[in-house]
Amino acid sequence: MLAVRIRAARSGDWAKLKTLVAGICRAHGDAHALTRKDFDRMVCMDNAPVTVMVAETAEGVLAGYVAGFVMYEFHMGQTNFYIQNLFVAEEFRRQRVGEILMLAIMKEAREKFTANAIRIGAEEDNANALSLYRQLGFLENEQGKKTVRLIRET
């Protein structure tokens, strides 16, 4: 298992983090559109709407990141936390970095936002991601056209 430090992303991470963001965009076939200005606004300001945590090696390399945000189901009186991105650089995979990132952001969601549930989606052909999420206690919830929706009660 790789020794990493999990911490909140900060503005100075942008140069390293944008490579990881580009990686998840390639994996999903999405265009990379996140800018430094957007990153600072969404992640680094007081009361930022997006929570991003990074896994940093002793050498200062960002091995991966996880990003999520609060979603309210007002009519149900429930606070959910939606994990939108989990990405680990190829050279750091299979070393439990993704698991460590997931556990850290789930803890943050419970403690900071008092989330009642944590939600995540994965492409149905992403067996590794689905296996990890199920190992962490997520269960299938809603079926999307190409996405399996999972939920883990806190």
Legacy VTK file of the C-alpha trace (Angstrom):
# vtk DataFile Version 3.0
C-alpha trace
ASCII
DATASET POLYDATA
POINTS 154 float
0.000 0.000 0.000
1.303 3.413 -0.984
1.786 5.926 1.832
-0.191 9.053 0.978
-1.442 12.033 2.902
-5.090 12.925 2.320
-5.902 16.607 2.550
-8.251 19.229 1.195
-7.261 20.611 -2.190
-5.921 24.149 -2.183
-5.337 26.781 -4.828
-1.643 25.939 -5.155
-2.572 22.396 -6.258
-4.005 23.525 -9.588
-0.883 22.887 -11.697
-0.734 19.264 -10.490
-4.456 18.666 -10.208
-5.326 19.741 -13.741
-3.432 16.691 -15.064
-5.640 14.398 -12.973
-8.777 16.237 -14.096
-7.656 15.791 -17.708
-7.205 12.070 -16.981
-10.770 11.567 -15.774
-12.046 13.583 -18.740
-10.181 11.266 -21.131
-11.509 8.195 -19.318
-15.098 9.428 -19.645
-14.762 10.932 -23.101
-15.518 14.404 -21.736
-13.983 17.730 -22.704
-11.627 19.223 -20.117
-13.155 22.617 -19.381
-12.234 23.304 -15.748
-10.047 26.398 -15.448
-7.916 27.640 -12.583
-10.428 30.435 -12.001
-13.305 27.927 -11.846
-11.283 25.648 -9.545
-10.512 28.481 -7.136
-14.160 29.638 -7.154
-15.709 26.205 -6.719
-13.161 24.638 -4.359
-10.906 27.151 -2.628
-13.066 30.054 -1.485
-14.878 30.225 1.857
-18.084 28.175 1.721
-17.038 26.664 -1.623
-19.749 24.430 -3.114
-17.406 21.560 -4.061
-15.266 19.497 -1.712
-12.060 18.169 -3.275
-9.592 15.991 -1.435
-6.237 14.911 -2.811
-3.873 12.028 -2.095
-0.322 13.364 -1.944
2.837 11.253 -1.832
5.819 12.083 0.393
7.461 13.530 -2.730
4.576 15.965 -3.258
3.040 14.115 -6.209
-0.757 14.109 -6.378
-1.672 10.452 -6.829
-5.412 11.041 -7.075
-8.398 13.114 -6.084
-12.035 12.835 -5.139
-14.648 15.562 -5.583
-18.181 15.885 -4.332
-20.904 18.233 -3.223
-23.973 18.445 -1.035
-27.369 17.734 -2.550
-30.529 18.401 -0.598
-33.724 16.434 -0.924
-35.805 19.146 0.660
-39.101 17.319 0.334
-37.589 14.426 2.275
-35.742 16.605 4.777
-32.489 14.877 3.838
-28.948 15.991 3.109
-27.107 13.830 0.595
-23.518 14.071 -0.514
-22.810 13.223 -4.146
-19.335 12.029 -5.057
-18.920 13.096 -8.653
-15.287 12.246 -9.406
-12.792 9.737 -8.102
-9.599 9.476 -10.098
-6.260 7.853 -9.356
-3.319 8.276 -11.722
-2.446 5.054 -13.553
0.899 4.556 -11.787
-0.784 4.676 -8.356
-3.684 2.311 -9.014
-4.101 -0.954 -7.128
-2.433 0.573 -4.064
-5.671 1.448 -2.188
-5.419 5.168 -2.980
-9.000 5.250 -4.275
-10.282 3.501 -1.163
-8.439 5.917 1.128
-9.801 8.909 -0.783
-13.342 7.525 -0.625
-13.165 6.901 3.116
-11.839 10.421 3.700
-14.529 12.195 1.691
-17.285 10.043 3.222
-16.048 11.020 6.682
-15.997 14.684 5.619
-19.553 14.385 4.264
-20.822 12.961 7.540
-18.942 15.335 9.831
-19.053 18.632 7.940
-22.398 18.333 6.147
-24.206 15.777 8.371
-25.050 13.823 5.234
-27.768 11.213 5.644
-26.593 9.359 2.538
-23.686 9.367 0.152
-24.346 8.798 -3.536
-22.044 7.876 -6.372
-22.437 6.671 -9.940
-20.224 4.627 -12.214
-20.388 3.477 -15.784
-21.839 -0.022 -15.792
-18.760 -1.435 -17.546
-16.363 -0.002 -14.916
-16.084 -3.226 -12.911
-13.168 -2.003 -10.775
-15.035 1.102 -9.598
-18.249 -0.793 -8.945
-16.354 -3.432 -6.977
-14.687 -0.773 -4.812
-17.954 1.042 -4.138
-19.734 -2.172 -3.213
-16.864 -3.120 -0.877
-17.394 0.244 0.814
-21.059 -0.583 1.446
-22.765 1.121 -1.493
-25.840 -0.564 -2.914
-27.517 -0.175 -6.285
-30.260 2.397 -6.076
-31.511 3.753 -9.399
-30.751 2.502 -12.877
-29.650 5.020 -15.478
-29.301 4.299 -19.168
-25.532 3.725 -18.999
-24.936 4.334 -15.314
-25.398 2.271 -12.203
-26.424 4.516 -9.323
-25.294 3.471 -5.889
-26.083 4.704 -2.407
-24.483 4.126 0.985
-26.420 5.146 4.047
-24.356 6.872 6.744
LINES 1 155
154 0 1 2 3 4 5 6 7 8 9 10 11 12 13 14 15 16 17 18 19 20 21 22 23 24 25 26 27 28 29 30 31 32 33 34 35 36 37 38 39 40 41 42 43 44 45 46 47 48 49 50 51 52 53 54 55 56 57 58 59 60 61 62 63 64 65 66 67 68 69 70 71 72 73 74 75 76 77 78 79 80 81 82 83 84 85 86 87 88 89 90 91 92 93 94 95 96 97 98 99 100 101 102 103 104 105 106 107 108 109 110 111 112 113 114 115 116 117 118 119 120 121 122 123 124 125 126 127 128 129 130 131 132 133 134 135 136 137 138 139 140 141 142 143 144 145 146 147 148 149 150 151 152 153
